[in-house]
């Protein structure tokens, strides 16, 4: 059997009935990678996340050096569909066809 040990930095308040309940929340969200036509990751692209049902903006993320991005939110609902659009924010950008991905459902992300 695996054991879990917890160390609290400060005294815990007395709980009625002597019990202690711990709730662990795993962030829900979307993750992906923005690539060029050769499959190389694109850094610095802004990925916008929208709720598919009404198009409202839910948040955004920026790609890292490998083109990876993660959007996590306490409000992300695995039963709701989202779509994402990735754009190049640079003023000198000439790629005027932003990539889009449709019908995404949030999962646990790290």
Secondary structure, 3 states (H helix, E strand, C coil): CCCCCCCCCCCCCCCHHHCCCCCCCCCEEEEEECECCCCCECCCEEEEEEECCCCCEEEEEECCCCCEEEEEECCCCCCCEEEEEEEECCCCCCCCCCEEEEEEECEECC
